[in-house]
Amino acid sequence: MVEVVLRAVRVDVGSSTPLLLLEEVGGDRVLPIFIGAPEATAIAYALQHIETPRPMSHDLLGNVITALGARLFAAEITHLVDNTFYANLRLLMAGKEILVSARPSDAVALALRVGAPLLVSDELMNDEGQVLEVSDDDEGDAVDTEASEAALLAELRDFLNNVRPEDFDQ
């Protein structure tokens, strides 16, 4: 498995679809994964540490895991079948490992909330990873900067405010 970090969440201009960019730690490859707008919003909330009055779904899942005496050991993106990515949550409970199937976007949103590492299978990164050219203009685009988080949230708000049902009929 290759450890990755969330490099960015962007909105693809051509499709108006949110896109995760998972960058390998200590490497130059990035795994792009298209996700839904609600999942992108949940990830943006996690990045900005936004507290909601009631738990959102990913907060709830983290609370349930903790209440059961387990912890999220890692979130793994495992493979790609017919343009659909698959992931697992690796939980540790009472000394036993439990694998739970998940969508990559949900796995990332949960891992960000509980501080668990993100992993991508070697085969998937070898097959689908892309070398990301970082220009001087992109140096400030890391998701851990306040400016990029604000830009991400603005992009997502713009997308959600302007998306129409017919945009999904393609």
GUTI-83502 format. One record per residue (C-alpha): x, y, z; residue number from 1. Coordinates in steps of 0.001 Angstrom, whole numbers, padded with zeros to 6 digits. Layout:
SITE, X, Y, Z, NUM
...
This chain:
SITE, 000000, 000000, 000000, 1
SITE, 001066, 003551, -000784, 2
SITE, 000342, 006237, 001788, 3
SITE, -001318, 009302, 000277, 4
SITE, -002474, 012706, 001433, 5
SITE, -005371, 014734, 000155, 6
SITE, -003618, 017197, -002152, 7
SITE, -006756, 019010, -003262, 8
SITE, -010458, 018850, -003946, 9
SITE, -011309, 020593, -007190, 10
SITE, -014281, 020937, -009477, 11
SITE, -013551, 019550, -012949, 12
SITE, -014318, 022357, -015401, 13
SITE, -015542, 020096, -018200, 14
SITE, -017990, 018033, -016181, 15
SITE, -018642, 020343, -013181, 16
SITE, -017898, 017306, -011009, 17
SITE, -015823, 017449, -007820, 18
SITE, -012487, 015634, -008010, 19
SITE, -010218, 014336, -005220, 20
SITE, -006478, 014441, -005821, 21
SITE, -004670, 011935, -003581, 22
SITE, -000901, 012472, -003689, 23
SITE, 001558, 009777, -002664, 24
SITE, 003717, 010655, 000328, 25
SITE, 007324, 011082, -000765, 26
SITE, 006457, 010658, -004437, 27
SITE, 005144, 012544, -007407, 28
SITE, 002069, 010537, -008410, 29
SITE, -001499, 011629, -007831, 30
SITE, -004622, 009490, -007973, 31
SITE, -007624, 011490, -009254, 32
SITE, -011080, 010291, -008141, 33
SITE, -014367, 011897, -009193, 34
SITE, -016845, 012220, -006326, 35
SITE, -020302, 013636, -005714, 36
SITE, -021052, 017173, -004594, 37
SITE, -022417, 016171, -001149, 38
SITE, -019288, 014124, -000470, 39
SITE, -017083, 017022, -001573, 40
SITE, -018963, 019262, 000841, 41
SITE, -018447, 016763, 003669, 42
SITE, -014726, 016653, 002913, 43
SITE, -014549, 020453, 002770, 44
SITE, -016234, 020620, 006203, 45
SITE, -013631, 018192, 007566, 46
SITE, -010770, 020202, 006057, 47
SITE, -012093, 023411, 007563, 48
SITE, -012940, 021779, 010907, 49
SITE, -016496, 023096, 010637, 50
SITE, -018619, 022024, 013581, 51
SITE, -022298, 021457, 012875, 52
SITE, -025032, 021649, 015531, 53
SITE, -025794, 017943, 015018, 54
SITE, -023434, 015239, 013756, 55
SITE, -023206, 014802, 010005, 56
SITE, -023126, 011242, 008651, 57
SITE, -019325, 010938, 008752, 58
SITE, -019186, 012405, 012265, 59
SITE, -021892, 009949, 013310, 60
SITE, -019972, 007000, 011869, 61
SITE, -016808, 008108, 013679, 62
SITE, -018791, 008404, 016921, 63
SITE, -020296, 004920, 016457, 64
SITE, -016877, 003383, 015800, 65
SITE, -015515, 005002, 018958, 66
SITE, -018578, 004056, 021037, 67
SITE, -018100, 000424, 020023, 68
SITE, -014522, 000510, 021306, 69
SITE, -012977, 000395, 017853, 70
SITE, -010797, 002786, 015914, 71
SITE, -010241, 003468, 012251, 72
SITE, -006756, 002140, 011548, 73
SITE, -006669, 003212, 007877, 74
SITE, -008828, 004077, 004895, 75
SITE, -007720, 002171, 001797, 76
SITE, -008622, 002787, -001823, 77
SITE, -008210, -000714, -003194, 78
SITE, -009204, -001065, -006828, 79
SITE, -011077, 000248, -009854, 80
SITE, -013759, -001703, -011743, 81
SITE, -015721, -000217, -014659, 82
SITE, -014689, 003349, -013713, 83
SITE, -015820, 002844, -010109, 84
SITE, -013270, 003052, -007302, 85
SITE, -013615, 000798, -004257, 86
SITE, -012339, 001341, -000738, 87
SITE, -012190, -000330, 002664, 88
SITE, -012235, 000994, 006176, 89
SITE, -009721, -000969, 008276, 90
SITE, -011007, -001006, 011830, 91
SITE, -009277, -002372, 014898, 92
SITE, -011570, -003693, 017631, 93
SITE, -010596, -005883, 020580, 94
SITE, -007331, -006782, 018870, 95
SITE, -009079, -007921, 015683, 96
SITE, -009044, -006237, 012305, 97
SITE, -012387, -005653, 010612, 98
SITE, -012681, -004625, 006956, 99
SITE, -015740, -002606, 005943, 100
SITE, -016425, -001806, 002294, 101
SITE, -016848, 001920, 001580, 102
SITE, -016930, 004478, -001180, 103
SITE, -013585, 006287, -001448, 104
SITE, -015199, 009662, -000781, 105
SITE, -016774, 008405, 002450, 106
SITE, -013536, 006708, 003496, 107
SITE, -011590, 009947, 002942, 108
SITE, -014198, 012080, 004752, 109
SITE, -014126, 009735, 007763, 110
SITE, -010324, 009404, 007815, 111
SITE, -009925, 013192, 007781, 112
SITE, -012258, 013488, 010775, 113
SITE, -010512, 010881, 012916, 114
SITE, -006919, 011404, 011751, 115
SITE, -006482, 007995, 010126, 116
SITE, -004003, 007492, 007273, 117
SITE, -005125, 007228, 003656, 118
SITE, -003693, 004343, 001629, 119
SITE, -003909, 003330, -002044, 120
SITE, -003064, -000158, -003296, 121
SITE, 000260, -000382, -005117, 122
SITE, -001403, -001862, -008204, 123
SITE, -004022, 000887, -008359, 124
SITE, -001436, 003649, -007969, 125
SITE, 000777, 002011, -010615, 126
SITE, -002163, 001703, -013051, 127
SITE, -004040, 004956, -012398, 128
SITE, -001576, 007311, -010695, 129
SITE, -000557, 010361, -012693, 130
SITE, 002492, 012559, -012324, 131
SITE, 001308, 015991, -011274, 132
SITE, 003259, 018903, -012652, 133
SITE, 003403, 021575, -009951, 134
SITE, 003970, 025061, -011288, 135
SITE, 005036, 027990, -009151, 136
SITE, 001403, 029142, -009207, 137
SITE, 000251, 025797, -007764, 138
SITE, 002672, 025774, -004835, 139
SITE, 000108, 027510, -002650, 140
SITE, -002667, 025085, -003598, 141
SITE, -002007, 022505, -000884, 142
SITE, -005208, 021746, 000986, 143
SITE, -003679, 022603, 004332, 144
SITE, -003546, 026342, 003600, 145
SITE, -006389, 028619, 004612, 146
SITE, -006518, 030267, 001198, 147
SITE, -007014, 027005, -000655, 148
SITE, -009655, 025839, 001821, 149
SITE, -011577, 029070, 001302, 150
SITE, -011230, 028703, -002471, 151
SITE, -012432, 025100, -002284, 152
SITE, -015460, 026067, -000245, 153
SITE, -016225, 028898, -002678, 154
SITE, -015934, 026490, -005644, 155
SITE, -018263, 024006, -003956, 156
SITE, -020795, 026688, -003019, 157
SITE, -020761, 027979, -006601, 158
SITE, -021234, 024444, -007930, 159
SITE, -024096, 023673, -005537, 160
SITE, -025796, 027018, -006214, 161
SITE, -025668, 026558, -009988, 162
SITE, -026104, 022821, -010522, 163
SITE, -029309, 021764, -012259, 164
SITE, -030931, 018295, -012450, 165
SITE, -030393, 018184, -016223, 166
SITE, -026626, 018459, -015630, 167
SITE, -026714, 014829, -014489, 168
SITE, -028569, 013423, -017495, 169
SITE, -025391, 013042, -019563, 170
